Amino acid sequence: VVALGVLAVSTLVGTVTGSAPAAMLAGIIGIPAMIAVGIPKVTAAGTILMGIAAGMPFELPIWQFFSSALELPVPTVRGFMIKLFPFALAAAVLFVLIETRRRGVEHAWSLKSVPEKPLSRRQRLGDAPWYALLTPAVPLILALGLDVAIVPSLLAGVIYALVTTTRPGEMSKRLLRTLYGGFEIAAAPIVLFIAIGILLAAVKLPGAVEALEPLVKAVSPQNPVLFVLVFTLLVPLCLYRGPLNVFGLGAGIAGVLIAAGIYPAVAVLGLATSYNQVFGVADPTSTQTVWSAQYAGVTPQQVMARTLPYVWLVALGGFTVTAATYL
């Protein structure tokens, strides 16, 4: 029950942000809570990651990234991501139910210091009221329910969080600190996205397409069944920043597949997003995996070995939907 509760929180966090910030938001309290009730450390770390990945199909920046990278309208990206969500959620729940039972209970005893005087209710519960926890739902409601653009939806979520957690006299100071902190976290991904844009532009040049088209065509199956089988077997190539990692060379391969007319852009979207579900959980080099594993006291490779079968199934589901819908 504790693990499922943490999984639900991680999923909600994953709808807003990914990578290490999401793992920290859900894991700083969630991982120790799970370990304290006897959940193995690897399972605790994996639960955080599987939850974040379950929320990833609703992450608005991911919609915008794939829309820009593959030159598809946001509603098209959103439509496929919503189809991918049931697979991600089912795999996350199965991971918790199977791994917590298969590995048994591991007790971790610790001494709890007793405060000299009882803490006040505000100290125990914190400054933020309960309705501030609804912040992740604000951009989703605006973007999904009211068709508001992605950036204004996210800004509305920021403003809601600020108003519900901060006194009026401290708003400008906290907002400025948040701006600095957000830039510090987002600077590296922004540079990466710029590099991906350069790579996409390069592979779409006539000379690059002519050089790569014969090779890509030779290994790209057209039969829907072979499509699912081949790309399912190639799932490990998105690990360790491999050639199918969409935040790297995989973006270039996606560009070639579209530019050469091998697959329609929506089919490439299905490939890229399905591989991204694997990368976001099981890649030992991704920041959220490294942080979760180290915070739980295990290695990223241990987390990869435990979570990979489940996210492999998510990718299989995504490829099946892609083949049945777009091929």
N, C-alpha and C positions, 0 to 999 in steps of 0.2 A: 504493500500500500504506500509506503514511504517513497519507494522508487517510482511508482506510477505518478505520485504527486509531483515529484521533482521533474519527471518526464513532461508532465503537463506544463509546468512553469517554463521548462527549457523550450518547449514547442512555441509557447507564446512569445518568448524572447527571440526565438529564431525567425519569427515573422517580421521583426523590425531590423535586426542586425545579425550579422554572422561573424565568423572568425573569432579571434581571441576575446574581444569585448563581450560577445554573447556567452562564451564559455565562462568568463569571469562572473558575469551577472548571475548566471544560474548555478555556477559551480562553487563559488566561494562558500556558500552556505549549504548547497545541495550535496556536494561530495562528502564533507564531514558528517552530515546528517545521515547519509546512506551507510557510510562506514560504521557509524556509531550503533546502528541497529543490526549489524552483521552482514551487510552486503559486501562481497569481495571488492577489492580496490579497482580491479580491471573493469568489473561490471559497473561500478559507480561512475568511473570516467566514461565508459561507453554509453551509459544512460544519458549523460549530459549531451554527448555528441549526437546520439540518435535523435534526441528531442530537438536539438537545434536544426538538424537536417529535416525533421518532419515539418518544422515551421518554414523552412527555406522556400517551398513553392509559393508562399504568400509574401516573400520579402520583396518589397517594392523596388529597391535598388537593383536586385537581380533581374526583375522584369525590364528595367531600363537598360541594363547592361546588354542583355541578349537582344533587345530591340535595336540598340545602336550597332552592336557587333554584326548581327545577321541581317540588318536592314529590314526588319519586320515591324509591323505596327504592334503597339503594346497590347491591344486586345487579343491578338493572335498568340503572343507569348503567354499572356494571362490564361487563355483558354487551355493551352497544353499543360501549364504548371498546375492548374486545378485538377486536371486528369491525373497528374503525377502524384498529387497529395495523398490519395488513399493508399497507394503502395508504400509511401514513406511512413505514413502513420501506422499502418499494419505491421511493417517491419520493426518499427520502434517498440510497439507494444509486445510483439513476439519476443524481441530481444530481452525485455525486462522479465517477462513471464518465464521464458526458458532458462535464461542465464542465472536468475536468482534461485531457481530450483535446482538446476544442474550442478551448480558449484556449492550449494549448501550455505550455511551461515558461518561467518568468520568473526569471532568476537574480538573487539579491540577495546581493552579496558583503559580507563584514564581517570585521574583524580580531578574532581571539580572543585575549584576554589569557591568558598562561600563569602559573599560580600559582607563587610562589617555592618552595613545597614541596608534595609530593603530598598530596592530601586523603585523610583516612581513609575507610574504607568507610562508617562511620556518617555522615560529612559528605556523601559522594556519594549515598547512598541515602536519607538522612533518618532521622528517629526512628521513623516508623511502620512496623510490620512488614507483610508482604505481605497477611496475612489481614485487616488493617484495611480494605483496599480492598473487602472484601465487604460493607461497611456498607450500601450502597444495596439489597442483596439481602435484608437482614433484614426490613424492613417488608413487602416484596413476598411473601416466603415466608409470613409470619404472616397477612397479609391474604388472599392468594390461596389458599395451600395449607391453612391452618388456620382460616380464617374468623374471625380475630381482628378486633375493631373497629379502625377507622382510627387513632384517636388513640393507643391503647395500642401499636399496631404501630409508629407513628412514634417513640414514646418508647423502645420497645425498641431501635430503630435508634440513637437518641442514646446510650443506655447502652452499647450494643455498641461504638460509636465511641470513647466515653470510656474504656472498660476496655482496649481494644486499642491506644490511642495515648498513654495518660497514666500516669505513675507514681502509686501510691496516695496519696502525700503531696501531690500537686498536683491531685488530681481535683476537689476542691471549688472551688479557685481557677479552674481551666479551665472547669468547668461554669458557674460564675457569670459569667465573661467571655463564654461562649457564649450564656448567657441574655440578657445585655445586648445583645450583637451581634445576636442573633436578633430581639429586640424592635425594635431600630433599623431592621432591614431590613423587618420585617413590619408596622410601625406604619401605614405608608401604605396597603398593601393591605387591612389590617383596616378602616380608615376607609372605603375604597372599597367593601368588601363591605357595611358598614353602610348606606352610601348606596344600594347596589343593593337591599338589603332594603327600604328605605323606598320606592324607586321601584316595586318589585314589589307592595308593599302598596297603593300609590296607584293603580296601573293596574287593580287587581282590585276597586276600589270600584265599586258599581253605576253611578254616573254616568259614570265613566271608560269602563267597558265599553260602555255604551250609545252614548257619543259616538264611540268608536274602532272599534266593531264593523263598521259599514257600510264604512268606508274599508279596513280590513284584509281584510274578506271580498272586496272588489272586486279586490284585487291578489293574492289567495292562491289559486293553482290547486288543483283537486281531482283532476284527472287525473294519474296517476303520472308519465307522460312529461313533461307540462307542468311538473309539480312539479320534476323534475330540471332541465329546461332553464331555467326561470325563475330558480330559486335559484342555479343555476350562473352565469348571466349577472349576478346581483346580488352576486357575490363581492367586487368592488371596494368595495362599500359597507361592508365591515367594516374597511377600511383607514383610516388617519388618524383613528382614533376615530370612525368613521362610525356611521350608525344601526343597523347590524347587528353592531356590536361588542358581544359579550355582557357585557363589563365596562363597560357604559355603557347607552345607549338600547336596545341590542339586548336587554337583560334585560327592559326594559319591553315591547317588542314580543313577546317570548316569553311574557310573562305574559298579554298580551291574546289571543294565539293560543290559549292554554290556557283562559283564563276565558271566552272567547266560544264555545268548543267548535269552533273552526275545524279544528284538528288535535288528535289525541290527544297527551298529554304526552310519550309516547315518541318521536313523530315530531318534536316541537319539540326534544327532546333531540338527535336526529340532526342537525337544522339547526344548533343552537347549538354543538355540539361540532365539527362540520365547519368552521364559520366560525372557531372558536377555533384550529384547526390553521393556518389562513391568517394570522390575526392574530399568532400566536406566532412566526411566521417573517418575514413580509414587511412588517408594518406599520412604517413608518419612525419612528413615535412610541413604539413599545414599547421598554422599557428594555434588553432583551437585544439587540435589533437595533441600537439606537444604540451600546451599548457595544462590541459585536463589530465593527461597522463602523469606529468611531473607533479601536479598538485595532489594527485591521488597516491603518489609514491610508486608508480610503475613506469615501464618504458613505453614509448609510442608504438613500438613493434608489437608489444603484447596487446595493446588496444586494437591495432590493425588486425591481428590474427583473430581476435574475438568478434569484431564487428563486421569484417569483410563479407562473410557468408550472407549476412542479412542485407547489407546494402547492395550486394551482387544481385539479390532477388529484386530489389527496387529497380536496378538498372534493367533487368530482364523484363519487368513489367512495363517500364518506359519504352523499351525497344518494341515490345509486342504491340502497345498502343500505337506507336509510330508506324509500324509496318501495316497494321490493320486500317489505319486512318489515312495515311498519306502516300502509300506505295500502290 
